[in-house]
Amino acid sequence: MSDHPELALNGGEKAFASRTGRAQPKVGVEEFLSIAERFGFKPDALERLRKTVGNEDLEGNGPNLARYICAFPAPPKGEEFERLAKEIFGVQHALSITSGTAALHCAFHAVGVGPGAEVILPALGFMATSSAVALLGGKPVFCDVDESLQMDPARIEPLITEHTVALAPTHHWGTVCDMDPILEVARRHNLKVIEDCAQAPGARYRGRHVGTLGDIGCFSISAYKIIGGGEGGLVITDDEHFFARVCQLAECGGLWRPDRFGPPRWEGELFPGTNYRLSELESAVDVIQLRKLENVVGRYRRVSRRILRQLRRFEEITPQKVNDSAGEIGYMLRFFPARFELGVQVCEALRAEGIGASMRGPNRPPDWHIYSDMVPVVGADPQREWRPGRCPRADDLFARCIGIGVDQWWSDTDADCVAAGINKVLAAYCTPADAPPGWL
Ligand SMILES: Cc1ncc(COP(=O)(O)O)c(C=O)c1O
């Protein structure tokens, strides 16, 4: 007989048959409640939440906030978000992602933007778009705008060079770009089109959702946007290869692939990437936010159209040009006074009427929504390529534009009061135009 105890392998007792240390969930009650507390739930509601969340003994396994380690039988929230996005936008592929900027970074890379490549984007938008191009070593080329404040399709062609890879129309401030002529130029020059829809989810052009007209659509679900959840984003496309490249940059660990360790299925499929995976907690919020999209957009449209239909025309006032009056969202009314001094008077009088209105004016503070101020991207040298003056329409319209925020929850009476107030103020300072009322 040996002195050695029998190995478990040979029928002996197990050395570590069962654990006695009690595990805590990896993400548990306190983490969930620390979020709930921020929303001001009353103590008894918090106590009920505590009991509910603490009810399950999940040991060290969860609940987890990562889509690939979902402790529950239900599908991960990230997947649900993507399924819903595909359904709403009617596209083949959707990827939930950490932000609109991440979405743009992946989209530009997917279509081949890299060192030396040029991307034409509007002189007005937000720095995230040009930043995503620059991050890849590409060069943003700013296209001047027209009175829709969107990129002017007539000014794109002269900017195209042998290095141009893509156009990035940005549907900003809830309005839409004139996509037909933009797509026409892209087709003629064999350029890809990345639509930046961060500020306009749910807007449509000729009946189609923005984001589905070009090659890839990028959205932000950040708290600042109309269906904002917290910090989130979305990429949509019908192109399988672009989608795989988006996924590869967003998640280089390859968990998205049918065979994670398989060789590349086609040239350009695999390359070093990063991690832009959306957390399950944010995805859970974004599923609900995305479900609200049509209603939110519908409310904005109803209120803004009701106001616009009632507005009278004046010689000194040019309403923002509308590229698709049925499709834009309309969370902001915009118009251009003929002179700054008039704009100052109009804004002051509107505010006195209880209508929030603002104009940046000629001495406006720096702003990351205009090309020349995007200093981290274009540099700060006074002689920089994209200094003020390069896109004169954008310089002028950005400073001279009067904006009035629309509230989706305004009643018909509220909308009528706002319309009456705008008419009252404009009539006091401007000359009535010989044109039927209505700005639509
Ligand atoms: C036009 C535009 N593109 C992209 C972004 C970036 O989105 P996110 O803040 O989710 O990164 C924004 C955000 O303000 C935006 O306005």
The ligand as an SDF file (V2000), in Angstrom:
LIG
                    3D

 16 16  0  0  0  0  0  0  0  0999 V2000
  -22.8960   65.9080  -37.0300 C   0  0  0  0  0  0  0  0  0  0  0  0
  -22.3110   65.0790  -35.9290 C   0  0  0  0  0  0  0  0  0  0  0  0
  -21.5450   64.0290  -36.2540 N   0  0  0  0  0  0  0  0  0  0  0  0
  -21.0040   63.2420  -35.3060 C   0  0  0  0  0  0  0  0  0  0  0  0
  -21.2020   63.4900  -33.9730 C   0  0  0  0  0  0  0  0  0  0  0  0
  -20.5300   62.6290  -32.9650 C   0  0  0  0  0  0  0  0  0  0  0  0
  -21.4210   61.8830  -32.1950 O   0  0  0  0  0  0  0  0  0  0  0  0
  -20.9670   61.3670  -30.7460 P   0  0  0  0  0  0  0  0  0  0  0  0
  -21.0090   62.5240  -29.8260 O   0  0  0  0  0  0  0  0  0  0  0  0
  -21.9570   60.3070  -30.4090 O   0  0  0  0  0  0  0  0  0  0  0  0
  -19.5890   60.8260  -30.8930 O   0  0  0  0  0  0  0  0  0  0  0  0
  -21.9820   64.5760  -33.5960 C   0  0  0  0  0  0  0  0  0  0  0  0
  -22.1820   64.8850  -32.1670 C   0  0  0  0  0  0  0  0  0  0  0  0
  -22.5270   65.9800  -31.7800 O   0  0  0  0  0  0  0  0  0  0  0  0
  -22.5550   65.3960  -34.5940 C   0  0  0  0  0  0  0  0  0  0  0  0
  -23.3020   66.4480  -34.2810 O   0  0  0  0  0  0  0  0  0  0  0  0
  1  2  1  0
  2  3  1  0
  2 15  2  0
  3  4  2  0
  4  5  1  0
  5  6  1  0
  5 12  2  0
  6  7  1  0
  7  8  1  0
  8  9  2  0
  8 10  1  0
  8 11  1  0
 12 13  1  0
 12 15  1  0
 13 14  2  0
 15 16  1  0
M  END
$$$$
